[in-house]
Amino acid sequence: MIVTELSKGTKLYLLVGGRGTRLASVTNGKPKPLVDIQEQSFLDIVLDNLSGFDVTLICSDLNYEYFKDLGADVRWASCNIFSTQDHAA
């Protein structure tokens, strides 16, 4: 996690990249932050604890497809989701 202090408040950047190959037997092809822990994804748990902060998820191009539509979910509505794929030429 990267934290920046701005005049408008604190901005948090969560890096959610990678292939997850070391935990492949647990993740079943999902990015690690989306793996369920007691019926809730790990990322949901983290975001619940960060409610009230300005949060941006930084995705790799490898797993952007998993994260790009999450903003439509009310639990993720306040979270910005960014990938270099958003700015591809």
Residue frames as a rotation matrix with the C-alpha (Angstrom) as fourth column:
MET 1
0.590 0.807 0.000 0.00
0.807 -0.590 0.000 0.00
0.000 0.000 -1.000 0.00
ILE 2
-0.626 -0.693 0.358 1.21
0.693 -0.705 -0.151 3.49
0.357 0.154 0.921 -0.85
VAL 3
0.395 0.729 -0.559 -0.09
0.890 -0.454 0.037 6.42
-0.226 -0.512 -0.828 1.18
THR 4
-0.571 -0.531 0.626 0.13
0.642 -0.764 -0.062 10.05
0.511 0.367 0.777 0.10
GLU 5
-0.129 0.475 -0.871 -0.85
0.763 -0.514 -0.393 13.14
-0.634 -0.715 -0.296 2.06
LEU 6
-0.500 0.063 0.864 -2.60
0.691 -0.572 0.442 15.76
0.522 0.818 0.242 -0.04
SER 7
-0.963 0.186 0.195 -4.22
-0.255 -0.861 -0.440 19.04
0.086 -0.474 0.876 0.91
LYS 8
-0.135 0.974 -0.180 -7.57
-0.786 0.006 0.618 17.35
0.604 0.225 0.765 0.17
GLY 9
0.659 0.346 0.668 -6.82
-0.709 0.581 0.399 14.41
-0.251 -0.737 0.628 2.50
THR 10
-0.318 -0.784 0.533 -5.08
-0.558 0.609 0.563 11.08
-0.767 -0.119 -0.631 2.50
LYS 11
0.500 0.387 -0.775 -4.97
-0.860 0.330 -0.390 9.02
0.104 0.861 0.498 -0.69
LEU 12
0.006 -0.439 0.899 -4.32
-0.456 0.799 0.393 5.28
-0.890 -0.412 -0.195 -0.56
TYR 13
0.186 -0.037 -0.982 -3.05
-0.948 0.257 -0.189 3.18
0.259 0.966 0.013 -3.46
LEU 14
0.296 -0.043 0.954 -3.45
-0.445 0.878 0.178 -0.59
-0.845 -0.478 0.241 -3.21
LEU 15
-0.367 -0.518 -0.773 -1.32
-0.930 0.185 0.318 -2.61
-0.021 0.835 -0.550 -5.61
VAL 16
0.272 0.577 0.771 -3.27
-0.455 0.782 -0.425 -5.65
-0.848 -0.235 0.475 -6.79
GLY 17
0.390 -0.218 -0.895 -1.05
-0.909 0.065 -0.412 -7.03
0.148 0.974 -0.173 -9.52
GLY 18
-0.566 -0.742 0.359 0.66
-0.757 0.640 0.131 -10.28
-0.327 -0.198 -0.924 -10.28
ARG 19
-0.318 0.371 -0.872 -0.23
-0.616 0.618 0.488 -13.75
0.720 0.693 0.032 -11.44
GLY 20
0.280 0.439 0.854 -0.57
-0.953 0.232 0.194 -15.45
-0.112 -0.868 0.484 -8.08
THR 21
0.259 -0.196 -0.946 1.38
-0.505 0.807 -0.306 -18.50
0.823 0.557 0.110 -9.20
ARG 22
-0.783 -0.620 0.053 2.72
-0.359 0.381 -0.852 -19.33
0.508 -0.686 -0.521 -5.73
LEU 23
-0.682 0.611 0.403 -0.83
-0.376 0.180 -0.909 -19.71
-0.628 -0.771 0.107 -4.38
ALA 24
-0.615 0.427 -0.663 -2.36
-0.716 0.051 0.696 -21.21
0.331 0.903 0.274 -7.54
SER 25
-0.738 0.337 -0.585 -3.70
0.350 0.932 0.095 -24.22
0.577 -0.134 -0.805 -5.63
VAL 26
-0.569 0.524 -0.634 -5.68
0.637 -0.207 -0.743 -21.87
-0.521 -0.826 -0.216 -3.39
THR 27
-0.569 0.274 -0.775 -6.65
-0.318 -0.943 -0.100 -19.11
-0.758 0.190 0.624 -5.82
ASN 28
-0.055 0.527 0.848 -7.97
0.662 0.655 -0.364 -21.29
-0.747 0.541 -0.385 -8.67
GLY 29
-0.302 -0.186 0.935 -6.90
0.930 -0.275 0.246 -18.64
0.211 0.943 0.256 -11.19
LYS 30
0.787 0.587 0.192 -8.34
0.509 -0.792 0.336 -15.64
0.349 -0.167 -0.922 -9.28
PRO 31
-0.072 -0.776 0.627 -6.12
-0.119 -0.618 -0.778 -12.75
0.990 -0.131 -0.047 -8.24
LYS 32
-0.620 -0.283 -0.731 -5.09
0.597 0.434 -0.675 -13.17
0.508 -0.855 -0.100 -4.59
PRO 33
-0.962 0.248 0.112 -7.05
-0.264 -0.750 -0.606 -10.10
-0.067 -0.613 0.787 -3.36
LEU 34
-0.208 0.950 -0.232 -10.29
-0.903 -0.095 0.418 -11.68
0.375 0.297 0.878 -4.65
VAL 35
-0.565 -0.032 -0.825 -9.85
0.120 0.986 -0.120 -15.01
0.816 -0.167 -0.553 -2.85
ASP 36
0.418 0.849 0.324 -12.61
-0.318 -0.197 0.927 -15.61
0.851 -0.491 0.188 -0.31
ILE 37
-0.848 -0.489 -0.204 -11.89
0.069 0.281 -0.957 -15.71
0.526 -0.826 -0.204 3.39
GLN 38
-0.720 0.649 -0.248 -15.00
0.491 0.224 -0.842 -16.76
-0.490 -0.727 -0.480 5.32
GLU 39
0.078 0.846 0.528 -17.37
0.964 0.070 -0.256 -15.88
-0.254 0.529 -0.810 2.44
GLN 40
0.920 0.113 -0.376 -15.84
0.039 -0.979 -0.198 -12.45
-0.390 0.168 -0.905 1.80
SER 41
0.621 -0.745 0.244 -12.96
0.496 0.132 -0.858 -11.58
0.607 0.654 0.452 -0.49
PHE 42
-0.032 -0.754 -0.656 -9.72
0.987 -0.128 0.100 -10.49
-0.159 -0.644 0.748 1.12
LEU 43
-0.798 -0.285 0.531 -10.00
0.448 -0.870 0.207 -7.16
0.403 0.403 0.822 -0.71
ASP 44
0.205 0.933 0.297 -13.53
0.193 -0.336 0.922 -6.60
0.960 -0.131 -0.249 0.64
ILE 45
0.598 -0.043 -0.800 -12.16
0.794 0.160 0.586 -7.05
0.103 -0.986 0.130 4.16
VAL 46
-0.494 -0.855 -0.158 -9.33
0.856 -0.510 0.081 -4.59
-0.150 -0.096 0.984 3.48
LEU 47
-0.643 0.278 0.714 -11.67
0.243 -0.810 0.534 -2.01
0.726 0.517 0.453 1.91
ASP 48
0.517 0.821 -0.242 -14.12
0.478 -0.042 0.877 -2.31
0.710 -0.569 -0.415 4.82
ASN 49
0.355 -0.473 -0.806 -11.26
0.890 -0.093 0.446 -1.36
-0.286 -0.876 0.388 7.13
LEU 50
-0.744 -0.668 -0.015 -10.29
0.612 -0.691 0.385 1.55
-0.267 0.277 0.923 4.88
SER 51
0.156 0.874 0.461 -13.77
0.937 -0.278 0.211 3.02
0.313 0.399 -0.862 4.49
GLY 52
0.825 0.202 -0.528 -13.69
0.378 -0.891 0.250 6.80
-0.420 -0.406 -0.812 4.43
PHE 53
-0.154 -0.934 -0.323 -10.36
0.012 -0.329 0.944 6.97
-0.988 0.141 0.061 2.63
ASP 54
0.613 0.189 -0.767 -9.82
-0.727 -0.246 -0.642 7.83
-0.310 0.951 -0.014 -1.03
VAL 55
0.017 -0.564 0.826 -8.67
-0.128 0.818 0.561 4.44
-0.992 -0.115 -0.058 -2.37
THR 56
0.445 0.029 -0.895 -7.30
-0.894 -0.033 -0.446 3.61
-0.042 0.999 0.011 -5.81
LEU 57
0.564 -0.271 0.780 -6.58
0.089 0.959 0.270 0.04
-0.821 -0.083 0.565 -6.89
ILE 58
0.088 -0.616 -0.782 -3.58
-0.953 -0.280 0.113 -0.26
-0.289 0.736 -0.612 -9.20
CYS 59
0.706 0.258 0.659 -3.99
-0.101 0.958 -0.267 -3.39
-0.701 0.122 0.703 -11.33
SER 60
-0.575 -0.818 -0.017 -1.51
-0.227 0.139 0.964 -5.05
-0.786 0.558 -0.266 -13.61
ASP 61
-0.238 0.457 -0.857 -2.55
-0.970 -0.079 0.228 -5.74
0.037 0.886 0.463 -17.16
LEU 62
-0.887 -0.191 -0.420 -2.41
-0.209 0.978 -0.004 -9.41
0.412 0.084 -0.907 -16.19
ASN 63
-0.691 0.619 -0.372 -5.44
0.721 0.565 -0.401 -9.22
-0.038 -0.546 -0.837 -13.91
TYR 64
-0.932 0.316 -0.180 -7.25
-0.311 -0.949 -0.056 -6.04
-0.188 0.003 0.982 -14.96
GLU 65
-0.531 0.765 -0.365 -10.16
-0.245 0.274 0.930 -8.05
0.811 0.583 0.042 -16.38
TYR 66
-0.333 0.378 -0.864 -11.00
0.794 0.606 -0.040 -9.27
0.509 -0.700 -0.502 -12.87
PHE 67
-0.519 -0.014 -0.855 -11.12
0.719 -0.549 -0.427 -5.77
-0.463 -0.836 0.295 -11.39
LYS 68
-0.971 -0.042 0.233 -12.42
0.176 -0.788 0.590 -3.46
0.159 0.615 0.773 -14.16
ASP 69
-0.276 0.950 0.143 -16.13
0.053 -0.134 0.990 -3.99
0.960 0.281 -0.014 -13.48
LEU 70
-0.407 0.085 -0.910 -15.95
0.863 0.363 -0.352 -3.93
0.300 -0.928 -0.221 -9.69
GLY 71
-0.999 -0.006 -0.040 -16.86
0.018 -0.954 -0.300 -0.23
-0.037 -0.301 0.953 -9.54
ALA 72
-0.395 0.916 -0.062 -20.44
-0.381 -0.102 0.919 -1.18
0.836 0.387 0.389 -10.43
ASP 73
-0.013 0.320 -0.947 -20.70
0.726 0.655 0.211 -3.07
0.688 -0.685 -0.241 -7.12
VAL 74
0.724 0.396 0.564 -21.97
-0.018 -0.808 0.590 -0.73
0.689 -0.437 -0.578 -4.38
ARG 75
0.849 -0.448 -0.281 -19.27
0.412 0.225 0.883 -2.01
-0.332 -0.865 0.376 -2.00
TRP 76
-0.130 -0.962 0.242 -16.61
0.894 -0.008 0.448 -0.79
-0.429 0.274 0.861 -4.40
ALA 77
0.627 0.533 0.568 -18.34
0.759 -0.583 -0.291 2.38
0.176 0.613 -0.770 -5.65
SER 78
0.955 -0.256 -0.147 -15.95
-0.185 -0.907 0.377 4.74
-0.230 -0.333 -0.914 -3.87
CYS 79
0.208 -0.922 0.325 -12.86
0.161 0.360 0.919 2.92
-0.965 -0.139 0.223 -5.11
ASN 80
0.537 -0.156 -0.829 -10.99
-0.798 -0.412 -0.439 4.05
-0.273 0.898 -0.345 -8.22
ILE 81
0.520 -0.362 0.774 -9.59
0.281 0.928 0.245 1.24
-0.807 0.090 0.584 -10.36
PHE 82
0.595 -0.425 -0.682 -6.61
-0.732 -0.637 -0.242 1.95
-0.332 0.643 -0.690 -12.60
SER 83
0.417 -0.566 0.711 -4.49
0.484 0.800 0.353 -0.05
-0.769 0.197 0.608 -15.01
THR 84
-0.536 -0.653 -0.535 -2.05
-0.212 -0.509 0.834 0.85
-0.817 0.561 0.134 -17.73
GLN 85
-0.644 0.405 0.649 -4.58
0.743 0.532 0.405 -0.85
-0.181 0.743 -0.644 -20.01
ASP 86
0.393 0.818 -0.421 -6.82
0.688 -0.565 -0.456 2.19
-0.611 -0.110 -0.784 -19.44
HIS 87
0.540 -0.293 -0.789 -4.22
-0.375 -0.923 0.087 4.30
-0.754 0.249 -0.608 -21.22
ALA 88
-0.146 -0.601 0.786 -3.00
0.506 0.637 0.582 1.93
-0.850 0.482 0.211 -23.91
ALA 89
-0.524 -0.133 -0.841 -2.30
-0.516 -0.736 0.438 3.47
-0.677 0.663 0.318 -27.29
